């Protein structure tokens, strides 16, 4: 008998479709399962196993989440508290969804703050703590479906890739959408395919829906539900503080009523504590999108002291990273206290927040990283303020040679 003809004569006992290729014969007479239903059953078993494991997962309490954030994120005390509670509530709702009759709304989060204030770092650190798939998407690269650019679907496709193709794990993941403020409505003639149009396409994904995603360059289509995916959106929203002030009926706030007094970063933060959803709509975000991101938190601009602490305090501090790199070549890298102050000062003046610290360090240490591996007799390299300002070269201490060194950062201990 022709096998192909035989397959077409059979129908799957579950979906009723003709069996076109491989099948499994059930124990009961005349019961058959097609290849598609076998895959669906396997995925269902995987989903149940992952959800059962998640229910057993010991979800960190808000205080524990914040304590973990403190290891990597300097400052931003209020933002860390708000986010810790939102994360705890989000995954607590997922745990309760199997038994509760109450239907919860999603606790998607909007982080508003200047460049380099820690928005992406907070989202990435949360994913690290919870050990869930994580992806960062740039809103500026997104366009409406059918136009040149990245589709909204691509965000979820990348999350599935981050989960090594495991759909169920991806459905428990975190997506960070950066620069979402760039999607604000634009006054223009014609269709706004990279602004309001993208906002519209994000709505269902943020709220929770089943999406069909093309994988492997369109060779495979998968279905994934975004209901349990946590979306954290971030943006600088430049000019939003002016909208807030206008609504409050003040061009200047508090002691800044004096026309001759310039606003400081702290003034910006105080003004933004009055932020309301209506201000975001005035800025250009559509009401439906604002409604799907109920948790809003404003990050404070980083001070010089914050920047200095970022250099040395976090577990993955920039100074610690470079010291370890030098140590691998047998060289101790030391920064004097005034050097750390000078680096923080430069980054603060550039206005790029924590991101500016690494570029400054790269510039300062480039020549050393190029030449030191070839100098076998160097045991220590000392960087002081004069080196940071470009007025002299770093001090190199060679074997069997002693020199006088200025006060070392943190009392000379290895940072």
Long-range contacts (C-beta under 8 A, 24 or more apart in sequence): 12-36, 12-37, 43-167, 43-168, 46-166, 46-168, 47-167, 47-168, 50-166, 50-168, 50-169, 50-172, 51-98, 51-168, 54-94, 54-95, 54-172, 55-95, 55-98, 59-88, 59-91, 59-92, 59-95, 60-88, 60-129, 60-130, 61-88, 62-87, 62-88, 65-126, 65-129, 68-125, 68-129, 69-122, 69-125, 69-126, 69-129, 71-314, 71-315, 72-121, 72-125, 72-314, 72-315, 72-316, 73-118, 73-121, 73-122, 73-125, 73-314, 74-118, 74-302, 74-306, 74-309, 74-310, 74-313, 74-314, 75-118, 75-300, 75-302, 75-303, 75-306, 75-309, 76-117, 76-118, 76-122, 76-299, 76-300, 78-297, 78-300, 79-111, 79-113, 79-118, 79-122, 79-297, 79-298, 79-299, 79-300, 80-122, 82-109, 82-295, 82-297, 83-109, 83-111, 83-122, 83-126, 83-232, 83-295, 83-297, 86-295, 87-126, 87-130, 87-230, 90-230, 91-130, 91-230, 94-172, 94-228, 105-294, 106-206, 106-207, 106-208, 106-227, 106-230, 106-231, 106-292, 106-294, 107-230, 107-294, 107-295, 108-206, 108-230, 108-231, 108-232, 108-233, 108-292, 108-293, 108-294, 108-295, 109-230, 109-231, 109-232, 109-233, 109-293, 109-295, 109-296, 109-297, 110-180, 110-232, 110-233, 110-234, 110-235, 110-293, 110-295, 110-296, 110-297, 111-232, 111-233, 111-234, 111-235, 111-297, 111-299, 112-234, 112-235, 112-236, 112-237, 112-240, 112-272, 112-275, 112-296, 112-297, 112-298, 112-299, 113-234, 113-236, 113-298, 113-299, 113-300, 113-301, 114-236, 114-265, 114-299, 114-301, 114-302, 114-351, 114-353, 115-236, 115-351, 115-352, 115-353, 115-355, 116-302, 116-352, 116-353, 116-354, 116-355, 116-356, 117-299, 117-300, 117-301, 117-302, 117-353, 117-354, 118-299, 118-302, 118-353, 118-354, 119-178, 119-234, 119-299, 120-176, 120-178, 120-234, 121-354, 122-232, 123-174, 123-176, 123-232, 123-234, 124-176, 126-174, 126-232, 127-173, 127-174, 130-174, 132-169, 132-172, 132-173, 132-174, 133-159, 133-162, 133-163, 133-169, 133-170, 133-172, 133-173, 133-174, 134-159, 134-162, 134-173, 134-174, 134-175, 134-176, 135-159, 135-162, 135-173, 135-174, 135-175, 135-176, 136-176, 136-178, 137-175, 137-176, 137-177, 137-178, 138-178, 138-179, 139-177, 139-178, 139-179, 139-180, 139-182, 139-183, 139-198, 139-233, 139-235, 140-179, 140-182, 140-194, 142-183, 142-194, 142-198, 143-193, 143-194, 143-197, 143-198, 144-191, 144-193, 144-194, 144-197, 144-198, 144-200, 144-201, 145-201, 147-193, 149-193, 149-194, 151-201, 152-198, 152-201, 152-202, 152-205, 153-211, 153-213, 153-214, 155-205, 156-205, 156-211, 156-213, 156-224, 156-226, 156-229, 157-213, 157-214, 157-215, 159-229, 160-213, 160-215, 160-222, 160-224, 167-222, 167-223, 167-224, 170-224, 170-229, 171-224, 171-225, 171-226, 171-227, 171-228, 171-229, 172-228, 172-229, 173-229, 173-230, 174-229, 174-230, 174-231, 174-232, 175-229, 175-230, 175-231, 175-232, 176-232, 176-233, 176-234, 177-202, 177-231, 177-232, 177-233, 177-234, 178-234, 178-235, 179-234, 179-235, 179-236, 180-233, 180-234, 180-235, 180-285, 181-235, 181-236, 181-237, 181-238, 181-240, 181-283, 181-285, 182-235, 183-285, 184-283, 184-284, 184-285, 185-284, 185-285, 185-286, 186-284, 195-284, 196-286, 199-285, 199-286, 199-288, 199-289, 200-286, 200-288, 202-289, 203-288, 203-289, 203-292, 205-231, 206-231, 206-289, 206-292, 206-293, 207-292, 231-293, 233-293, 237-280, 237-283, 239-283, 240-272, 240-275, 240-279, 240-280, 240-283, 241-268, 241-271, 241-272, 243-279, 243-282, 243-283, 244-271, 244-272, 244-274, 244-275, 244-276, 244-279, 245-271, 247-274, 247-276, 247-278, 247-279, 247-282, 248-274, 265-300, 265-301, 265-302, 265-303, 266-300, 266-301, 268-301, 269-298, 269-300, 269-301, 272-298, 273-298, 301-353, 302-348, 302-353, 302-354, 303-348, 304-341, 304-344, 304-345, 304-348, 305-344, 307-343, 307-344, 307-347, 307-348, 307-353, 307-354, 307-357, 308-340, 308-341, 308-343, 308-344, 310-354, 310-357, 311-340, 311-343, 311-344, 311-357, 312-340, 312-409, 312-410, 312-415, 317-415, 318-357, 318-358, 318-361, 319-361, 319-415, 320-415, 322-361, 322-365, 323-414, 323-415, 325-369, 326-368, 326-372, 326-381, 329-372, 329-373, 330-376, 330-379, 331-372, 331-378, 331-379, 331-380, 331-381, 332-379, 332-380, 332-381, 332-414, 333-380, 333-381, 333-383, 334-380, 334-381, 334-382, 334-383, 334-405, 334-408, 334-409, 334-412, 335-382, 335-383, 335-384, 335-409, 335-415, 336-382, 336-383, 336-384, 336-385, 336-406, 336-407, 336-408, 336-409, 337-407, 337-408, 337-409, 337-410, 338-384, 338-385, 338-406, 339-383, 339-384, 339-385, 339-387, 339-388, 339-409, 340-409, 341-385, 342-385, 342-388, 342-389, 343-388, 346-388, 360-388, 364-388, 368-394, 382-406, 382-408
